Amino acid sequence: MSRYERGDDGRFGRGGFNGGNRYTTGSFMDGSLAKPRWETLKLEPFPKNFYTEKNVVQDRPLSLDSEFYAANNIMIRGQNVPRPMLTFSETNFPTNILTKLGASFQKPSVIQSVSWPIALSGLDMVGVAQTGSGKTLSFVLPGAVHITHQKSRGAGEGPIMLVLAPTRELAQQVQAVVDDYCRDAGISSACIYGGAPKGPQLLQLSRGVDVIIATPGRLIDYMKMGNIQLRRCTYLVLDEADRMLDMGFEPQITQIVDHIRPDRQTLMYSATWPDDVRSLAEKYLKGYVFVNVGSLQLAANHNIKQIVEIVPEYNKKTRLLYLLRDITADGNDPKTLIFVEMKKKADELSVWLRSQGWMAVAMHGDKGQYERNRILNDFRMGKSPVLVATDVAARGLDVDDIKFVINFDYPNSSEDYVHRIGRTGRCNRKGTAYTFFNESNAKSAKDLVQVLREANQPVSQELLNMALNSSGASKTRGRYGYSQSGGSFNGRKRPHSSFQHDSRSAETIKGVDSTIRPPQEAMVPLEAVASARLLEFRAWKRSGKRAITNTRI
């Protein structure tokens, strides 16, 4: 009888992360990671199919499934794919989990509806969906069911479930979800990442855990030290696989996956589906189901209103001040995330904003883990509602109620642009993204126009002119399907072979009326702003945000 049925906590016997390394050709203690000879080992079978379709799903007309796929732009490829779960009552999760879900959400997200029955059936799966779509719960909850059906681990053993994530922020956020939904079932977890002391992490690992959420580099370190062995791992998740490849983690992923038994269940999630992500799936997943929600093109969340302003470099600070004034005109302090290119600029801009009366903080890769946690907590709690960050926060930051994103500096690629603005408009909320763009970014104009048009957003004549006059290759990486001249998605290959369901016609980019937007109000350099006006502005900020003047810079 499984722990899922018994309800015990799995605290049995001895095992150990420091136990014998009997399934490899060499020792971890010498710093090497010899690949196990799986063909010579007799592996104990383990269960991974726990799904029984409920009568309410069986009795539902197939036409409703088709309507669901079409309405949400879903494409599925695979054999024997189970039908989607459209309501929480159609799931197989324990009552305590259903209670938590019902308290936070009205129904499953689209990716959850499709992913849950696939994952619970023990199938390998690739899920391609935009950021903020609920992907974390789509693999955490089936993972919890998987763990509770396995043979109880010994003290010091584990993990049964391994989640690889590209950044420490994302790893921490996944662990928060695991703890929130799985602790009551006696499931323990550890989050390991670089930039933090090893002592507390090693102490937690020595006790044994059911789930490890890790960045690849730190996990490799512990594997080489002999502190982690993956012989019990049967449920593997590669979260934000495209980002991990972007960051150069493919060699580490290969080393890690080579040390997990080949008959494991593997789930892979990505925001994009370029050739290298597809190759990774073909290499490590077996007979997988492919699920795509939305466009296979680089696409922004359609819940986000995108506003691109042509702002000269010297005028950015001035425009930022008055933009912040506008978005707080109702007396509220909505959470606002400002992206800049350089770490030094993040610190300088946050200090300058504080001098202007705004409660701003900065976050970037040089901040220590304790400081990063403090800054993020202040931002989440609204104590510091303005966060200035480099791209280190673009993928890792998970704060549901960010209302505004401001790209003070345009990123190096349109892919990074999409992920930056994806910090707002999460969980079906609405959000707004402002972007300062100028001639220094002109080579990215074509790709930006494509992203705006795909999301049916207005495109100014100024931006169109930049796109037309751009002569060189885009900064966007070719691996995302753009031509070297920028702006074309023709290079992206569609998934091969036929799909079980494809609700879409041929991929097209919607045309948008590119009429000229109302011209921006005249702006002057910050140096030309009278000091009295700045003092007036700061006094207005301190006095409850009463209107100071109708004159704008």
C-alpha positions as CSV (number, residue, x, y, z in Angstrom):
1,M,0.0,0.0,0.0
2,S,1.4,3.4,-1.0
3,R,2.0,6.3,1.3
4,Y,-0.7,8.2,-0.7
5,E,-3.2,5.6,0.6
6,R,-1.7,5.2,4.1
7,G,-1.0,8.8,4.8
8,D,2.3,8.2,6.5
9,D,5.2,10.6,6.3
10,G,7.7,8.2,4.9
11,R,10.3,8.4,7.7
12,F,11.9,5.0,7.5
13,G,15.3,3.4,8.2
14,R,18.7,4.5,6.9
15,G,19.8,5.4,3.4
16,G,21.7,8.5,2.8
17,F,22.9,11.1,0.3
18,N,26.4,10.0,1.4
19,G,25.8,6.3,0.9
20,G,27.5,4.0,-1.5
21,N,27.6,5.0,-5.2
22,R,27.0,1.5,-6.5
23,Y,25.3,2.5,-9.7
24,T,28.2,4.4,-11.3
25,T,31.6,3.4,-12.7
26,G,33.5,5.7,-10.4
27,S,33.3,7.7,-7.2
28,F,31.8,11.2,-6.8
29,M,34.4,12.0,-4.2
30,D,37.1,12.4,-6.8
31,G,35.2,15.2,-8.5
32,S,34.1,13.2,-11.5
33,L,30.7,12.3,-12.7
34,A,31.0,8.9,-14.3
35,K,27.9,8.0,-16.3
36,P,26.1,4.9,-14.9
37,R,26.0,1.8,-17.0
38,W,22.2,1.5,-16.9
39,E,22.2,-1.6,-19.2
40,T,24.0,-3.6,-16.5
41,L,21.7,-2.7,-13.7
42,K,18.5,-4.3,-12.6
43,L,16.1,-1.5,-11.7
44,E,13.2,-2.0,-9.4
45,P,9.9,-1.2,-11.1
46,F,8.0,1.8,-10.0
47,P,4.4,3.0,-10.6
48,K,3.7,6.2,-12.6
49,N,0.2,5.9,-14.0
50,F,-2.3,7.1,-11.4
51,Y,-5.1,8.5,-13.6
52,T,-8.6,7.2,-13.8
53,E,-10.9,9.3,-15.9
54,K,-14.0,10.4,-13.9
55,N,-17.5,9.7,-15.2
56,V,-18.1,13.5,-15.5
57,V,-15.3,13.6,-18.1
58,Q,-16.4,10.5,-19.9
59,D,-19.9,11.8,-20.2
60,R,-18.9,15.2,-21.5
61,P,-19.6,15.7,-25.2
62,L,-16.4,15.7,-27.3
63,S,-17.6,18.9,-28.9
64,L,-16.9,20.7,-25.7
65,D,-13.3,19.5,-25.8
66,S,-13.0,20.8,-29.3
67,E,-14.5,24.2,-28.3
68,F,-12.0,24.4,-25.4
69,Y,-9.1,23.7,-27.7
70,A,-10.2,26.2,-30.3
71,A,-11.0,28.9,-27.8
72,N,-7.6,28.7,-26.2
73,N,-5.5,28.1,-29.3
74,I,-4.3,24.7,-28.2
75,M,-2.3,22.3,-30.3
76,I,-1.6,18.7,-29.1
77,R,0.5,15.9,-30.6
78,G,0.7,12.4,-29.1
79,Q,-0.8,9.0,-28.7
80,N,-3.6,8.1,-26.3
81,V,-3.8,11.7,-24.9
82,P,-6.3,11.9,-22.1
83,R,-9.1,14.5,-22.3
84,P,-8.6,17.8,-20.5
85,M,-9.8,18.6,-17.0
86,L,-12.0,21.6,-17.3
87,T,-13.0,22.0,-13.6
88,F,-11.3,21.1,-10.3
89,S,-14.1,18.6,-9.7
90,E,-12.8,16.5,-12.6
91,T,-9.3,16.1,-11.1
92,N,-8.1,13.2,-8.9
93,F,-6.3,15.4,-6.3
94,P,-6.8,14.9,-2.6
95,T,-9.4,17.0,-0.8
96,N,-6.9,19.3,1.0
97,I,-5.3,20.2,-2.4
98,L,-8.7,20.8,-4.0
99,T,-9.6,23.1,-1.1
100,K,-6.5,25.2,-1.6
101,L,-7.1,25.4,-5.3
102,G,-10.7,26.4,-4.9
103,A,-9.7,29.2,-2.4
104,S,-7.3,30.7,-5.0
105,F,-8.7,30.0,-8.4
106,Q,-12.1,29.5,-10.1
107,K,-10.9,26.8,-12.5
108,P,-7.7,25.3,-13.8
109,S,-5.6,27.4,-16.1
110,V,-5.4,26.2,-19.7
111,I,-2.0,24.5,-19.4
112,Q,-3.1,22.9,-16.2
113,S,-6.3,21.5,-17.7
114,V,-4.3,19.8,-20.4
115,S,-1.2,18.9,-18.4
116,W,-2.7,17.3,-15.3
117,P,-4.3,14.2,-16.9
118,I,-1.2,13.7,-19.1
119,A,1.2,13.9,-16.2
120,L,-1.0,11.8,-13.9
121,S,-1.0,9.1,-16.7
122,G,2.7,8.7,-16.4
123,L,3.4,10.1,-19.9
124,D,6.4,12.3,-20.8
125,M,5.3,15.7,-21.9
126,V,6.5,19.0,-23.4
127,G,4.4,22.1,-22.5
128,V,5.0,25.3,-24.4
129,A,3.1,28.2,-23.0
130,Q,3.6,31.9,-22.1
131,T,4.9,33.0,-18.8
132,G,2.3,33.5,-16.1
133,S,0.1,30.7,-17.4
134,G,0.2,28.5,-14.3
135,K,2.9,26.0,-15.4
136,T,4.3,25.4,-11.9
137,L,1.1,23.8,-10.5
138,S,0.8,21.8,-13.7
139,F,3.8,19.7,-12.7
140,V,3.9,20.2,-8.9
141,L,0.5,18.6,-8.2
142,P,1.0,15.5,-10.4
143,G,4.5,15.2,-8.9
144,A,3.0,15.1,-5.4
145,V,0.7,12.3,-6.4
146,H,3.7,10.5,-8.0
147,I,5.8,10.8,-4.8
148,T,3.0,9.5,-2.5
149,H,2.6,6.4,-4.6
150,Q,6.3,5.4,-4.5
151,K,8.1,3.1,-2.0
152,S,8.8,5.2,1.1
153,R,12.4,6.6,1.1
154,G,14.8,5.9,3.8
155,A,16.1,8.7,6.1
156,G,18.7,10.6,4.1
157,E,17.4,9.3,0.8
158,G,16.0,11.3,-2.1
159,P,14.9,13.0,-4.1
160,I,12.0,11.3,-5.9
161,M,11.1,14.4,-7.8
162,L,13.8,16.7,-9.2
163,V,13.0,20.1,-10.7
164,L,15.7,21.9,-12.7
165,A,15.3,25.7,-13.0
166,P,17.5,28.4,-14.6
167,T,17.6,30.9,-11.7
168,R,17.6,30.9,-8.0
169,E,14.6,33.1,-7.9
170,L,12.6,30.7,-10.0
171,A,13.8,27.8,-7.9
172,Q,12.7,29.5,-4.7
173,Q,9.3,30.2,-6.2
174,V,8.8,26.6,-7.2
175,Q,9.7,25.5,-3.7
176,A,7.2,27.9,-2.2
177,V,4.5,26.3,-4.3
178,V,5.7,22.8,-3.4
179,D,5.6,23.7,0.3
180,D,2.2,25.3,0.1
181,Y,0.5,22.4,-1.6
182,C,2.5,19.4,-0.5
183,R,3.6,19.9,3.1
184,D,0.3,18.5,4.5
185,A,1.0,15.2,2.6
186,G,4.3,14.8,4.5
187,I,6.3,15.8,1.4
188,S,9.6,17.5,2.1
189,S,11.6,19.6,-0.2
190,A,15.0,21.4,-0.5
191,C,15.9,24.3,-2.7
192,I,19.6,24.4,-3.8
193,Y,21.2,27.2,-5.8
194,G,24.4,29.1,-6.0
195,G,25.1,32.4,-4.2
196,A,24.0,31.0,-0.9
197,P,26.0,29.2,1.9
198,K,26.3,25.5,1.4
199,G,26.0,24.6,5.1
200,P,22.3,25.0,5.6
201,Q,21.6,23.4,2.2
202,L,23.8,20.4,3.0
203,L,22.1,20.0,6.4
204,Q,18.7,19.8,4.8
205,L,19.9,17.3,2.2
206,S,21.5,15.1,4.9
207,R,18.0,14.5,6.4
208,G,16.6,13.3,3.1
209,V,14.0,15.1,1.0
210,D,11.3,14.0,-1.5
211,V,11.7,17.0,-3.8
212,I,14.8,18.9,-4.8
213,I,14.4,22.2,-6.8
214,A,17.8,23.1,-8.1
215,T,19.8,25.3,-10.4
216,P,22.1,23.0,-12.5
217,G,25.4,24.4,-11.4
218,R,24.9,23.9,-7.7
219,L,23.3,20.5,-8.2
220,I,26.4,19.4,-10.1
221,D,28.6,20.6,-7.3
222,Y,26.8,18.5,-4.7
223,M,26.7,15.5,-7.0
224,K,30.5,15.7,-7.4
225,M,30.9,16.1,-3.6
226,G,28.8,13.0,-3.1
227,N,26.1,14.8,-1.2
228,I,23.4,14.1,-3.7
229,Q,22.6,10.9,-5.6
230,L,19.7,10.5,-7.9
231,R,19.1,6.8,-7.8
232,R,15.6,7.3,-6.3
233,C,14.6,10.0,-8.8
234,T,11.7,8.9,-11.0
235,Y,10.0,12.2,-11.8
236,L,12.1,14.9,-13.6
237,V,11.0,18.4,-14.5
238,L,13.0,20.8,-16.8
239,D,11.4,24.2,-16.1
240,E,12.0,27.0,-18.5
241,A,14.1,24.8,-20.7
242,D,14.7,27.5,-23.3
243,R,16.1,29.8,-20.6
244,M,18.5,27.1,-19.3
245,L,19.8,26.6,-22.8
246,D,20.2,30.3,-23.3
247,M,22.3,30.4,-20.1
248,G,24.6,27.6,-21.4
249,F,23.4,24.9,-19.0
250,E,23.1,22.1,-21.6
251,P,26.3,20.3,-20.5
252,Q,25.1,20.3,-16.9
253,I,21.7,19.1,-17.9
254,T,23.3,16.3,-19.8
255,Q,25.4,15.3,-16.8
256,I,22.4,15.4,-14.5
257,V,19.9,13.5,-16.7
258,D,22.5,10.8,-17.4
259,H,22.4,10.0,-13.7
260,I,18.7,9.5,-13.5
261,R,17.2,6.1,-14.5
262,P,16.2,6.0,-18.1
263,D,12.6,4.8,-17.4
264,R,11.8,7.9,-15.4
265,Q,8.9,10.2,-16.2
266,T,10.1,13.6,-17.7
267,L,8.2,16.8,-18.1
268,M,9.7,19.8,-19.9
269,Y,8.2,23.3,-20.0
270,S,9.3,26.2,-22.2
271,A,8.0,29.5,-23.4
272,T,9.4,28.9,-26.9
273,W,10.0,25.9,-29.2
274,P,13.2,26.5,-31.1
275,D,15.3,23.8,-32.6
276,D,17.6,23.3,-29.7
277,V,14.8,22.9,-27.2
278,R,13.2,20.4,-29.6
279,S,16.5,18.5,-29.8
280,L,16.6,18.4,-26.0
281,A,13.1,16.9,-25.9
282,E,14.0,14.3,-28.5
283,K,17.1,13.3,-26.6
284,Y,15.6,12.9,-23.1
285,L,11.8,12.3,-23.5
286,K,10.3,9.1,-24.8
287,G,7.1,9.1,-26.8
288,Y,6.2,12.4,-25.3
289,V,3.0,14.4,-25.7
290,F,3.5,17.8,-27.1
291,V,1.2,20.6,-25.8
292,N,1.3,24.1,-27.1
293,V,-0.9,26.9,-25.8
294,G,-0.9,30.0,-27.9
295,S,1.4,30.7,-30.8
296,L,4.6,28.9,-31.6
297,Q,6.0,32.3,-32.6
298,L,7.6,34.5,-30.0
299,A,4.4,36.0,-28.6
300,A,3.6,38.4,-25.7
301,N,0.8,37.8,-23.2
302,H,-2.3,39.3,-24.8
303,N,-3.5,40.5,-21.4
304,I,-0.7,43.1,-21.4
305,K,-1.2,46.5,-23.0
306,Q,2.0,47.4,-24.7
307,I,3.0,51.1,-25.1
308,V,6.2,51.9,-26.9
309,E,7.4,55.5,-26.7
310,I,10.3,56.9,-28.7
311,V,12.4,58.6,-26.0
312,P,15.9,60.0,-26.6
313,E,18.5,58.7,-24.1
314,Y,18.9,62.1,-22.5
315,N,15.2,62.4,-21.8
316,K,14.5,59.0,-20.2
317,K,14.7,60.2,-16.6
318,T,12.4,63.1,-17.2
319,R,9.9,60.9,-19.0
320,L,10.1,58.3,-16.2
321,L,9.3,60.8,-13.5
322,Y,6.1,61.9,-15.2
323,L,5.1,58.4,-16.2
324,L,5.4,57.4,-12.5
325,R,3.3,60.4,-11.6
326,D,0.6,59.4,-14.1
327,I,0.3,55.8,-13.0
328,T,0.0,56.9,-9.3
329,A,-2.4,59.8,-10.0
330,D,-5.3,57.9,-8.3
331,G,-3.5,58.0,-5.0
332,N,-2.4,54.3,-5.1
333,D,1.1,52.9,-5.3
334,P,0.8,50.0,-7.8
335,K,3.8,47.6,-8.0
336,T,6.0,48.8,-10.8
337,L,9.0,47.0,-12.2
338,I,11.6,49.0,-14.1
339,F,14.2,47.2,-16.2
340,V,17.6,48.6,-17.0
341,E,20.6,47.1,-18.8
342,M,23.4,47.5,-16.3
343,K,23.8,46.7,-12.6
344,K,25.4,50.0,-11.9
345,K,22.5,51.8,-13.6
346,A,20.0,49.9,-11.5
347,D,21.6,51.1,-8.3
348,E,22.0,54.7,-9.6
349,L,18.4,54.9,-10.9
350,S,16.9,53.6,-7.7
351,V,18.9,56.1,-5.6
352,W,17.9,58.9,-7.9
353,L,14.2,57.9,-7.7
354,R,14.4,57.9,-3.9
355,S,15.8,61.4,-4.1
356,Q,12.7,62.3,-6.0
357,G,10.4,60.9,-3.4
358,W,9.7,57.4,-4.8
359,M,10.2,54.3,-2.6
360,A,12.4,52.5,-5.0
361,V,14.8,49.6,-4.5
362,A,17.3,47.9,-6.9
363,M,18.0,44.2,-7.6
364,H,20.6,42.6,-9.7
365,G,23.1,39.7,-9.8
366,D,25.7,41.3,-7.4
367,K,23.2,41.4,-4.6
368,G,23.7,38.8,-1.9
369,Q,21.0,36.2,-1.4
370,Y,19.9,37.7,2.0
371,E,19.6,41.2,0.4
372,R,17.8,39.8,-2.6
373,N,15.2,38.1,-0.4
374,R,14.8,41.3,1.7
375,I,14.3,43.5,-1.5
376,L,11.8,41.1,-3.0
377,N,9.9,40.9,0.3
378,D,9.7,44.7,0.5
379,F,8.5,44.8,-3.1
380,R,5.9,42.0,-2.6
381,M,4.5,43.7,0.6
382,G,4.3,47.1,-1.1
383,K,6.8,48.7,1.3
384,S,8.9,49.5,-1.8
385,P,6.5,49.5,-4.7
386,V,9.1,50.4,-7.3
387,L,11.7,47.8,-8.2
388,V,14.6,48.6,-10.5
389,A,16.1,45.5,-11.9
390,T,18.4,44.0,-14.5
391,D,17.3,40.9,-16.5
392,V,18.2,38.7,-13.5
393,A,14.6,39.4,-12.4
394,A,13.0,38.9,-15.8
395,R,12.5,35.2,-15.5
396,G,12.7,34.6,-11.8
397,L,10.4,37.2,-10.4
398,D,7.0,35.8,-9.5
399,V,4.8,38.6,-8.0
400,D,1.3,38.2,-9.2
401,D,0.1,41.8,-8.7
402,I,2.7,43.7,-10.7
403,K,0.6,46.3,-12.4
404,F,3.2,48.1,-14.6
405,V,6.5,47.1,-16.3
406,I,8.7,49.9,-17.6
407,N,11.6,49.1,-20.0
408,F,13.8,52.0,-19.2
409,D,16.4,50.3,-21.4
410,Y,15.4,48.1,-24.2
411,P,16.8,44.5,-23.8
412,N,19.2,42.7,-26.1
413,S,16.6,40.6,-27.8
414,S,12.8,40.6,-28.4
415,E,12.7,37.3,-26.5
416,D,14.0,39.1,-23.4
417,Y,11.4,41.8,-24.1
418,V,8.6,39.3,-24.0
419,H,9.8,37.7,-20.8
420,R,10.3,41.1,-19.2
421,I,6.8,42.4,-19.8
422,G,5.5,38.9,-18.8
423,R,6.1,39.9,-15.2
424,T,2.7,41.7,-15.4
425,G,-0.6,40.4,-16.7
426,R,-0.1,37.1,-14.8
427,C,-2.8,34.6,-13.8
428,N,-5.3,36.2,-16.3
429,R,-4.9,39.7,-14.8
430,K,-4.5,42.8,-16.9
431,G,-1.2,44.7,-17.0
432,T,0.6,47.5,-18.8
433,A,4.1,47.6,-20.2
434,Y,5.8,50.8,-21.2
435,T,9.0,50.7,-23.3
436,F,11.4,53.5,-24.0
437,F,12.8,53.0,-27.5
438,N,15.2,55.2,-29.5
439,E,17.7,55.1,-32.4
440,S,20.2,53.1,-30.4
441,N,17.7,50.2,-30.5
442,A,16.8,50.6,-34.2
443,K,18.1,47.1,-35.1
444,S,15.5,45.6,-32.9
445,A,12.6,47.6,-34.3
446,K,11.5,45.0,-36.9
447,D,11.2,42.2,-34.3
448,L,9.4,44.5,-31.8
449,V,6.9,45.4,-34.5
450,Q,6.2,41.7,-35.1
451,V,5.6,41.2,-31.4
452,L,3.3,44.1,-31.1
453,R,1.3,43.1,-34.2
454,E,1.0,39.5,-33.0
455,A,-0.6,40.9,-29.8
456,N,-2.8,43.3,-31.8
457,Q,-1.2,46.3,-30.2
458,P,-0.9,49.7,-31.9
459,V,2.4,50.5,-33.7
460,S,3.5,54.1,-34.1
461,Q,4.6,55.5,-37.4
462,E,7.9,56.4,-35.8
463,L,8.6,52.8,-34.8
464,L,7.5,51.6,-38.2
465,N,9.9,54.1,-39.8
466,M,12.7,52.7,-37.7
467,A,11.8,49.2,-38.7
468,L,11.8,50.1,-42.4
469,N,15.1,52.0,-42.2
470,S,16.9,49.3,-40.1
471,S,19.6,48.0,-42.3
472,G,21.3,45.3,-40.2
473,A,20.6,42.1,-38.5
474,S,18.5,42.0,-35.4
475,K,20.0,41.5,-32.0
476,T,17.5,38.7,-31.6
477,R,19.1,35.2,-31.7
478,G,18.5,33.3,-34.8
479,R,17.6,30.2,-32.8
480,Y,14.2,31.8,-32.3
481,G,13.3,31.7,-35.9
482,Y,14.0,35.2,-37.1
483,S,15.8,35.9,-40.3
484,Q,19.1,37.7,-40.0
485,S,17.5,40.9,-41.3
486,G,15.1,40.8,-38.5
487,G,11.3,40.7,-38.3
488,S,10.6,37.4,-40.0
489,F,9.4,34.3,-38.2
490,N,9.9,32.2,-41.3
491,G,12.9,30.5,-39.9
492,R,11.0,28.8,-37.1
493,K,10.2,25.2,-37.9
494,R,6.8,23.9,-37.0
495,P,6.6,20.6,-35.1
496,H,6.9,17.7,-37.4
497,S,4.3,15.0,-38.1
498,S,0.5,15.3,-37.6
499,F,-1.1,16.5,-34.4
500,Q,-4.0,14.8,-32.7
501,H,-5.7,18.2,-32.4
502,D,-4.9,21.5,-34.1
503,S,-7.4,24.2,-33.6
504,R,-5.6,26.7,-35.7
505,S,-5.3,27.7,-39.3
506,A,-2.0,28.5,-40.9
507,E,0.2,30.7,-38.6
508,T,-0.2,34.3,-39.7
509,I,0.7,37.5,-38.1
510,K,-2.3,39.8,-37.7
511,G,-2.0,43.0,-39.6
512,V,-2.6,46.1,-37.5
513,D,-3.6,49.6,-38.7
514,S,-0.4,51.5,-38.2
515,T,-1.9,55.0,-38.2
516,I,0.1,57.6,-36.5
517,R,-0.5,57.8,-32.8
518,P,-1.0,61.2,-31.2
519,P,2.4,62.8,-31.0
520,Q,4.1,62.7,-27.6
521,E,4.0,65.9,-25.6
522,A,7.1,67.9,-25.9
523,M,9.9,66.8,-23.6
524,V,13.0,68.6,-22.6
525,P,16.2,67.3,-21.0
526,L,16.2,66.8,-17.2
527,E,18.9,69.4,-16.9
528,A,16.4,72.0,-18.2
529,V,13.8,71.3,-15.6
530,A,13.7,74.1,-13.1
531,S,14.8,73.1,-9.6
532,A,11.6,74.7,-8.3
533,R,9.5,72.3,-10.4
534,L,11.4,69.3,-8.9
535,L,10.9,70.6,-5.4
536,E,7.2,71.0,-6.2
537,F,7.1,67.5,-7.5
538,R,8.7,66.1,-4.4
539,A,6.3,68.1,-2.2
540,W,3.4,66.7,-4.1
541,K,4.6,63.2,-3.6
542,R,5.0,63.7,0.1
543,S,1.6,65.4,0.6
544,G,-0.7,62.7,-0.6
545,K,-0.2,63.0,-4.4
546,R,-2.4,66.1,-4.8
547,A,-2.3,67.5,-8.3
548,I,0.6,69.9,-8.7
549,T,0.1,71.4,-12.1
550,N,-1.4,70.8,-15.5
551,T,1.8,71.6,-17.2
552,R,3.8,68.6,-18.3
553,I,7.3,68.2,-19.5
